[in-house]
Amino acid sequence: MADKEIKQLGLIPANDIRVNTAIAPFKDEMLKEHGFESRAEVSKAMFMCMKKYGGVGLTCNQAGLPFRMFVMGNHLSLNNGEKYACWNPRIVATSEQTLLGQEGCLTFPYLFLKIDRPRTINVEYEDDDGKLIKKEFTDLFSRIYQHEFDHTMGITFVEKVSKLKFDMARKKAEKAYKRDLRIAELEKSNKA
């Protein structure tokens, strides 16, 4: 018997209300209502969607699903491909030391913002089997976890900076997008 085909997910736009809405705690009974048989099936679909769009983290509400869950990692350049599927995530403690770092978001293509976040966090989440995991994340995985956790709370990274910084970054993003469109059009015309 062949493996069940992985459900294809896509990203919803930034102006969709689901992106800016906190997600209620997840219960396994919710799976069937949305066409899934298991948590692992959701995780596979989420990792596939994240990879398709070139991300290092993705929360269910970004893909239009009402599950309090996100995936992160799964890139060879990140701790040799370490990956996590985090159901009902919590942040239990944060370090006083913070790091200012550049972040992007699949919901806001081409937009990059410098965000100050705690360097180390202690977290709890459930895995695909429903087992409670307690873990400490530092540096990049800490940043990714915090970014995705914010999504579960209906908070996007654009809310973490001033209007001026956001406007400047948005203008840069628009220029980069237009540049990439021009390049794509040139490549298309060169092939014709």
PyMOL commands that set and color helices and strands:
alter all, ss='L'
color gray80, all
select helices_A, chain A and resi 17-20+30-33+39-52+60-63+79-81+139-152+157-160+163-191
alter helices_A, ss='H'
color red, helices_A
select strands_A, chain A and resi 57-59+69-73+83-94+98-105+108-118+120-126+132-138
alter strands_A, ss='S'
color yellow, strands_A
deselect
rebuild
show_as cartoon
